[in-house]
Amino acid sequence: MGIIDIVEGTFGTRLSIKNHVAIEQIPKGIQESHLDKELKAFQTTRKDRSKEMEIESFKAKQEEKKRTLFAEIEKKLKGGIDKKGENPLSTNK
C-alpha cells in the first residue's frame, strides 16, 4: 500500500513511514477471506451430512425394532393357542 519504506543497509533493515495518510485507507474490521468462506461452507455441509446420518441411523434402529416386534408377534400367533386354551398374546396369565 506504500505506507512503509524499507531500507536495508550494512547495519540491518530499517523501516520508516513513507505515507502516513495511507494508513487511514486500510479497511477497518476483519474481512473474511475466500478460504474462511469455503471452510465455513464445508463445515456446514459436514454438519448437515452428520445430522442426516444420525436420522438415518435412528430410522434404521426403529425399523429393526419394528421387525423384531412383528417377528415375535408372528411367532406367538403361529404357535396358536397353547394347550390350556389361553391366547399367547394375552397379558392376563
N, C-alpha and C positions, 0 to 999 in steps of 0.2 A: 504493500500500500504506500510505500515511500515515506513512512513515518520515521524509521530508524536508519541511521547511516552507520555502516560497519567499516572500520578501518583496521586493517591488520598490519602490524609492524613487527620489528625485531623484539620488542618488549611485550608482545602479546596482542590480543584483539581488544579494540576499544569500540564501544557503542556510544553513539550520540544521537540526540533527537534532531532529525532533519526537518520535519514539518509537523509542528505541534498542533496545528489546526486540523490535520487529517485524523487526529485521534477522535474527534467528535463524529467522524463519518463511520466509525466502527459500529456495526449493528449492535443494539442493546438486546439483552436477553439471550437465551440459549437457543440456537437454531438446531433443528433436528436434521441429522444427516440422512442421506439415502439409505445407508446401511442400517441406521436405527429404525427407519420406517419398515424396511424389509424384515428386520429381526422381529419387530412387533407383529407384523402380519404373519410371520412364521409361527410365533408363539400362539397367536390367536387360533390359527388353523390347527395347531397341535392340541390346544385345549379342547376345541370342538371335536376333534377326532377322538380324544380320550373320553370325552363325555359320551360320544356315540358308542364307543367300545363298552363303556360301563352299562349303558342302556341295553345293548345287545346281550351282554353277559347276564344282566338281570332277567331279561326276557327268556333267555335260554334256560336259566335256572328254574324260572317259573313254569316253563313248558315241560321241563323234566319232572318237576314235582307233580304236575297235572298228569303226565303219562304214568308215573308211578302210582298215583292215587287211582286212576282208572284201571290200571292193571290189577291192583289189589281188589277193587270192587268187582271186576270181571271174574277174577279167580274165585271170590266168595260166591258170586252168582252161579258160576259153573259148578261149584261144589253143591249147589242146590240146598235144599232143606236137609238139615242133619237128621240123625236117627230119632231124636226126640220130637221132631216136628217143629222145631223153632227156626225162625228165619235167621240166617247167619249175619245179617246186616243189622238186626235189631240190637238196641243197646240195653234192653231190659233182661239181662241174664242173671 
